[in-house]
Amino acid sequence: MGIYRTYFEKNNTIVKNSSINTAKNPISELYCGDEVSRFLFFVDFSQIETMIANKQINLSDPNTKHILKITNTSNFDIKPNLNVNNDIMVGDGYRTSSCDIELRALTQDWDEGNGYDYQQVLLLGDDAYNIEPSNWTNATNLDTFIIPGAVNTNDIIGTQHLDHGNENIEIDITDFVNSLFTTGVTVNTISGSTYTANYQNYAGFVLKYSDVSESVFNGLTKTIGFFSKYTNTFFEPYIETIYDDLVKDDRVNFYLNKDNNLFLYSNINGSLKNLDELPICTIGNNTFTVKQVSTGVYYVTIPAAYSLNHFNTYTKYQDIWTNIKYNGVTLNNISLSFVPLDSQDYYQIGSKVIEPVRYGATMSGIKFGEDLTQGEIRKINVLLRKAYTLNDYDFVDDLYYRMYIKQGNNIVEIFDWQPISKSYDTHFTYLDTSWLIPQTYYIDLKVVLAGEVNIYNEQLRFTVKSKI
């Protein structure tokens, strides 16, 4: 699976009945009760749009997801005791619990501002206190929000219930983001006192309590804190895009009586490039439906029943790829080959229990301990060498990797176990460092085979340096 993170371009927390601007504060404090606040943020999806145009991301694939992720600060600053009213203290206030958070669209352009403090310290000459827009009323120095508080739509993109108030925000916004690239965003906007469906330009998001939670008043102000884009920690908020670019090429281990995938890679001048049209694949007298998995990567699936009825074991067959066009130029047909293997080698059913296999794992493409510049894209190859051999390599379907950083004795996952692609001669994955925050990263491998799960820790360690 491919992963890409899009970080916020700008953000600001606005407070009801106040002209305060807190855009540059590393913490966004969401209030409800006596006081109310909302978190505005804007995300530029131009890189995602480019990846869609390059067919690296397929919006129609149900595996494509866009998830908003914001880290809660409560796990870092919570006091270990309750107050007399049995409310959990966080800082000098009370932490919200048993509430609903919702995300809505911003339909009006707004400026971030340069404020920091939530309250002015008059005696100290507070230069960090600022009332420049945006704030609860004003979107810019020239324009006010249509509705104070920046919300002029009743359409809710997604919600999340917070039981304890220390949960991180994870809201699926796939449908909304996909609509940005397909039909544009149509929301029900307030016009006067009624809602009318109008096409609106995308201007960002508003994270807020639900209307019910915002309206609760019991003489207290309750709050939860989230890291903003200006945090000096690793926990900068982002939208994580997950897409399916997994390659499972069965050319080297094509078994009869199972579904097999045969891939074609369109390498133009040393780089994967999209062809003008989908190629055509013919095996014998039959043509198979060609699909595209990523930029310049095409495949066909040979059904199990077809392979059993049309192929013999240990016999070479050819898959002919035609309609190869690039930049208006028609290229020669491509002839590739595969040799079917006996299905009994795949379906090992009987009295024998398969013994576990030990491998020596080798990862290349990044040197151990190498420094990378933010923005590099590296192909990482993985070879699984059988024990007690020098160059006898194996291919497995269940090979995974995960990436994380270390903070003291703890690890912070960048992503959990993800499957690794398999081509005809290697296992591989691509690492895009453009979305990695400057930090030292670690990669582990996991092999699931013969009833065992073997984890190979710290197979790679590398450091991403800032472009600046």
C-alpha positions in Angstrom: 0.0 0.0 0.0 1.2 3.5 -0.8 1.1 6.2 1.9 1.3 10.0 1.5 0.9 12.7 4.1 -0.3 16.2 3.4 0.5 18.7 6.1 -1.5 21.8 6.9 -0.6 25.0 4.9 -2.2 27.3 7.6 -4.3 27.0 10.7 -5.9 29.2 13.4 -8.0 28.8 16.5 -10.9 31.3 16.8 -12.8 32.1 20.0 -16.4 33.1 20.2 -17.2 36.8 20.9 -13.5 37.6 20.7 -11.3 39.2 18.1 -8.2 37.2 19.3 -6.0 35.4 16.8 -3.9 32.4 17.9 -2.6 31.1 14.6 1.0 30.6 15.6 0.3 28.9 18.9 1.6 25.3 18.8 -1.5 24.1 20.6 -5.1 24.5 19.5 -7.5 24.6 22.4 -11.1 23.6 21.6 -13.5 25.1 24.2 -17.1 24.3 24.9 -19.5 25.4 27.6 -19.0 29.0 28.9 -16.5 29.7 26.1 -16.5 28.2 22.6 -13.6 27.9 20.1 -13.1 26.3 16.7 -10.0 25.2 14.8 -9.6 26.3 11.2 -7.1 24.8 8.8 -6.3 24.6 5.1 -4.7 21.7 3.3 -3.3 22.1 -0.3 -4.1 18.9 -2.2 -2.2 19.8 -5.4 0.3 17.0 -4.9 -2.5 14.5 -4.5 -4.0 15.9 -7.7 -0.7 15.3 -9.5 -0.5 11.7 -8.2 -4.0 11.1 -9.5 -3.1 12.6 -12.9 -0.1 10.3 -13.0 -2.4 7.3 -12.2 -0.4 6.6 -9.0 -3.7 7.0 -7.1 -6.9 5.6 -8.4 -9.9 7.4 -6.8 -12.4 4.7 -7.9 -10.4 2.1 -5.9 -12.2 1.4 -2.6 -8.8 1.0 -1.0 -8.0 4.7 -1.5 -8.7 6.6 1.7 -8.0 10.1 3.1 -7.8 10.3 6.9 -7.5 13.4 9.0 -5.1 12.8 11.9 -4.5 15.2 14.7 -2.6 14.3 17.9 -4.3 15.1 21.3 -2.0 16.8 23.9 -3.8 15.4 26.9 -1.6 12.3 27.1 1.4 14.6 27.6 0.2 17.3 30.1 -2.7 15.7 32.1 -2.6 16.0 35.8 -2.9 12.6 37.7 -5.8 13.7 39.9 -9.5 14.7 39.7 -10.8 17.9 41.1 -13.7 18.2 43.7 -16.3 18.0 40.9 -14.7 14.8 39.6 -13.5 16.6 36.4 -10.1 15.7 35.0 -7.8 18.7 35.1 -5.7 19.6 32.0 -3.6 22.6 32.5 -5.7 25.1 34.5 -9.0 24.0 33.0 -11.2 20.9 32.8 -10.8 18.4 30.1 -13.9 17.6 27.9 -15.2 14.1 28.0 -18.2 12.3 26.5 -18.5 14.7 23.6 -18.7 14.7 19.8 -16.3 16.4 17.5 -17.3 17.2 13.9 -15.6 18.5 10.8 -17.2 20.9 8.3 -16.0 22.6 5.1 -14.8 26.1 5.0 -16.3 27.9 2.0 -14.7 31.3 2.4 -11.2 32.5 1.9 -9.4 33.5 5.2 -6.1 34.7 6.4 -4.1 32.8 9.0 -2.8 35.8 11.1 0.2 36.1 13.3 -1.2 35.8 16.9 0.0 33.4 19.6 -1.4 34.1 23.1 -5.0 33.3 24.0 -5.0 36.1 26.7 -3.2 39.4 26.8 -0.7 39.9 29.5 -1.1 43.7 29.9 1.7 44.3 32.5 4.3 42.6 30.3 3.6 44.4 27.0 2.4 41.2 25.3 3.7 41.3 21.7 2.4 37.8 21.1 -1.2 38.8 21.5 -2.8 39.7 18.2 -6.3 40.6 17.0 -5.5 40.6 13.3 -7.8 38.4 11.2 -8.8 35.7 11.0 -10.9 35.6 14.2 -14.4 34.7 15.1 -15.9 37.6 13.1 -13.3 38.5 10.4 -12.0 36.3 7.7 -9.5 38.9 6.4 -8.8 42.6 7.1 -11.4 43.3 4.3 -14.0 40.6 4.7 -16.1 39.2 7.6 -17.2 35.6 7.8 -20.7 35.2 6.3 -21.7 33.7 9.6 -19.5 34.5 12.7 -17.5 31.4 13.6 -16.7 30.5 10.0 -19.4 27.9 9.7 -22.0 28.6 7.0 -22.9 25.1 6.1 -25.0 22.4 7.8 -23.1 19.6 5.9 -20.9 17.6 8.2 -17.9 15.8 6.6 -17.2 13.5 9.5 -17.6 13.1 13.2 -15.8 11.4 16.1 -17.0 10.6 19.6 -14.5 11.3 22.4 -15.2 9.1 25.4 -12.4 10.3 27.7 -11.2 13.4 25.9 -7.6 12.2 25.4 -8.2 10.5 22.1 -6.4 11.5 18.9 -8.6 12.8 16.0 -9.0 10.3 13.2 -11.8 11.2 10.8 -12.3 9.6 7.4 -12.8 12.4 4.8 -12.4 10.2 1.7 -15.7 11.2 0.0 -15.1 14.9 0.5 -11.5 14.9 -0.7 -12.4 12.7 -3.7 -15.2 15.1 -4.7 -12.6 17.9 -4.9 -11.1 16.2 -7.9 -14.2 14.9 -9.5 -17.3 17.1 -9.2 -16.1 19.9 -7.0 -17.7 20.6 -3.6 -21.4 21.3 -3.3 -22.6 22.2 0.2 -25.7 23.5 1.7 -24.8 27.1 2.6 -26.7 29.6 4.7 -28.3 32.3 2.7 -30.3 34.6 5.1 -32.1 32.1 7.3 -32.4 29.2 4.9 -30.0 26.6 3.4 -29.5 26.4 -0.3 -27.3 24.0 -2.3 -24.5 26.1 -3.9 -21.2 25.2 -5.5 -18.5 26.5 -3.2 -14.7 26.9 -3.6 -12.8 24.8 -1.2 -11.2 27.0 1.5 -10.3 24.5 4.2 -11.9 22.9 7.2 -13.4 23.7 10.5 -12.9 21.3 13.4 -15.5 22.0 16.2 -17.6 20.4 18.8 -21.0 19.3 17.7 -23.8 21.9 17.9 -25.2 20.1 20.9 -21.9 19.9 22.7 -21.1 23.6 21.9 -24.5 24.7 23.4 -24.1 22.9 26.7 -23.7 25.6 29.5 -23.2 24.7 33.1 -21.0 27.6 34.2 -17.7 25.8 33.2 -15.5 25.9 30.2 -14.2 22.5 29.2 -11.3 22.1 26.8 -9.2 19.6 24.8 -5.8 20.5 23.2 -4.4 19.4 19.9 -1.0 20.0 18.3 -1.2 22.6 15.5 1.1 22.9 12.5 3.4 25.1 14.5 4.3 22.5 17.1 7.9 22.0 17.8 7.3 18.3 18.3 7.0 15.4 15.9 3.2 15.5 16.1 2.3 17.9 13.4 -1.2 17.3 12.1 -1.8 16.0 8.6 -4.2 14.2 6.2 -3.0 10.7 5.4 -3.8 9.3 1.9 -3.6 5.6 1.6 -3.7 4.0 -1.9 -3.2 0.6 -3.4 0.0 0.4 -5.5 0.8 -3.2 -4.5 2.4 -5.4 -7.1 2.0 -9.1 -6.8 3.7 -10.5 -9.9 3.4 -14.3 -10.3 5.6 -14.6 -13.4 8.3 -16.4 -11.4 6.0 -18.6 -9.5 3.0 -19.2 -11.7 1.0 -22.1 -10.2 -1.7 -24.0 -12.0 -5.2 -23.9 -10.6 -4.8 -20.6 -8.8 -5.3 -17.0 -9.9 -2.1 -15.5 -11.2 -1.1 -12.0 -12.1 1.3 -11.2 -15.0 2.7 -7.7 -15.1 4.1 -5.3 -17.7 6.3 -2.4 -16.7 6.5 0.6 -19.0 10.1 1.9 -18.5 10.7 5.0 -20.7 14.3 6.3 -20.6 14.9 4.6 -17.2 11.6 5.8 -15.5 8.2 4.3 -15.2 5.8 6.2 -17.5 2.2 5.9 -18.4 1.3 4.7 -21.9 -1.2 6.6 -24.0 -3.7 3.8 -23.8 -4.1 0.5 -21.9 -2.1 -2.2 -23.7 -3.7 -5.4 -24.9 -2.5 -8.8 -23.6 -3.0 -12.0 -25.5 -2.1 -15.5 -24.4 -2.6 -18.1 -27.1 -5.9 -17.2 -28.8 -7.4 -15.4 -25.7 -7.3 -11.8 -24.8 -7.3 -10.8 -21.1 -8.5 -7.5 -19.5 -5.6 -5.2 -18.7 -5.7 -3.1 -15.6 -3.3 -0.4 -14.3 -2.0 -0.5 -10.7 0.3 2.5 -10.7 2.4 4.8 -12.9 3.6 2.7 -15.8 2.6 -0.6 -14.2 0.0 -2.8 -15.9 -1.3 -6.3 -15.3 -3.7 -9.1 -16.2 -5.2 -11.8 -13.9 -5.3 -15.3 -15.3 -8.1 -17.2 -13.5 -7.4 -20.5 -11.8 -9.8 -22.4 -14.0 -8.3 -21.1 -17.2 -4.7 -22.0 -16.2 -5.8 -25.5 -15.3 -7.6 -26.1 -18.6 -5.2 -24.4 -21.0 -1.7 -24.8 -19.6 0.7 -27.7 -18.9 3.3 -27.7 -16.1 6.9 -26.8 -16.9 6.0 -25.6 -20.4 7.0 -22.1 -21.6 4.1 -19.9 -22.7 4.2 -16.4 -24.0 2.1 -13.4 -23.1 2.0 -10.9 -26.0 1.4 -7.2 -25.2 0.2 -5.1 -28.1 -1.2 -1.5 -28.5 2.0 -0.1 -26.9 1.8 3.6 -27.5 3.8 6.4 -25.9 3.5 10.1 -26.8 1.7 9.2 -30.0 4.3 6.8 -31.1 3.3 3.1 -31.6 6.0 0.8 -30.3 6.8 -2.8 -31.1 4.8 -5.6 -29.5 6.3 -7.0 -26.3 6.7 -10.8 -25.9 7.2 -12.1 -22.3 7.1 -15.6 -21.0 6.2 -17.7 -18.0 6.4 -21.4 -17.0 3.5 -22.9 -15.0 4.3 -24.9 -11.9 2.5 -27.9 -10.5 -0.4 -26.9 -8.3 0.6 -29.6 -5.8 3.6 -27.4 -5.0 1.2 -24.6 -4.0 -1.6 -26.7 -2.4 0.5 -28.8 -0.1 -2.4 -30.7 1.5 -1.7 -34.0 3.2 -0.1 -35.5 6.3 3.1 -33.5 6.2 3.5 -30.4 8.4 5.6 -27.7 6.7 8.7 -26.8 8.6 9.4 -23.1 9.3 11.9 -21.4 7.0 14.6 -19.1 8.2 15.8 -16.3 6.0 18.6 -13.8 5.9 17.0 -10.5 5.0 18.9 -7.9 2.9 17.6 -4.5 2.1 19.2 -2.2 -0.5 18.4 1.1 -2.1 19.3 3.0 1.1 22.5 2.5 3.0 22.2 1.7 6.7 22.6 5.0 8.5 22.4 7.1 5.3 21.4 10.8 5.4 18.6 11.6 2.9 17.4 15.0 1.7 13.7 15.7 2.1 12.1 15.1 -1.3 14.1 12.1 -2.4 12.2 9.0 -3.7 14.1 5.7 -3.2 13.3 2.2 -4.3 14.0 -0.3 -1.6 14.7 -3.9 -2.6 14.3 -6.8 -0.2 16.0 -10.1 -0.8 15.2 -13.2 1.4 18.2 -15.5 1.3 17.6 -19.1 2.4 19.6 -20.2 5.4 23.0 -21.7 4.8 23.0 -20.5 1.2 24.9 -17.7 -0.6 22.5 -16.8 -3.5 19.4 -19.0 -3.1 16.6 -16.4 -2.7 13.0 -17.1 -2.0 9.7 -15.2 -2.8 6.8 -15.1 -0.4 3.4 -13.5 -0.5 3.3 -12.4 3.1 6.2 -10.0 3.5 5.6 -6.7 5.3 7.4 -3.7 6.6 6.8 -0.9 9.1 8.4 2.4 9.8 8.8 4.3 13.1 10.9 6.8 15.0 12.3 6.5 18.5 11.7 8.8 21.5 13.8 7.5 24.3 12.8 3.9 25.0 9.5 4.3 23.2 8.7 4.1 19.5 6.3 6.2 17.5 4.9 4.4 14.5 4.8 6.3 11.2 2.8 3.4 9.8 2.0 -0.1 10.9 2.8 -3.3 8.9 2.3 -2.7 5.1 2.6 -5.4 2.4 5.7 -5.3 0.2 5.4 -5.6 -3.6 6.7 -8.7 -5.4 8.1 -8.6 -8.9 9.6 -11.4 -10.9 13.1 -10.9 -9.5 12.8 -9.1 -6.1 10.5 -7.7 -3.4 10.4 -4.0 -3.4 8.7 -0.8 -2.2 9.2 2.9 -2.8 10.0 5.4 -0.1 8.9 9.0 -0.7 10.7 11.3 1.8 8.9 14.4 0.7 6.3 14.0 3.5 8.7 12.8 6.2 9.5 15.3 8.9 13.3 15.6 9.4 14.1 12.8 11.9 15.8 9.5 12.2 13.7 6.6 10.9 13.8 2.8 11.4 12.3 0.0 9.2 11.5 -3.5 10.4 10.6 -6.5 8.3 8.0 -9.3 9.0 7.7 -12.6 7.2 4.6 -14.8 7.8 5.2 -18.4 6.6 4.6 -21.9 7.8 2.6 -20.8 10.8 5.4 -18.6 12.1 5.7 -14.8 12.3 9.3 -13.7 12.1 10.2 -10.1 12.7 13.6 -8.7 11.6 14.2 -5.5 13.6 16.0 -2.4 12.4 16.8 -3.7 9.0 17.2 0.0 7.9 18.1 3.2 9.7 18.2 6.5 7.9 17.9 10.2 8.7 15.9 12.7 6.7 17.5 16.1 6.5 15.5 19.3 5.9 15.7 20.9 2.4 16.7 24.2 4.1 
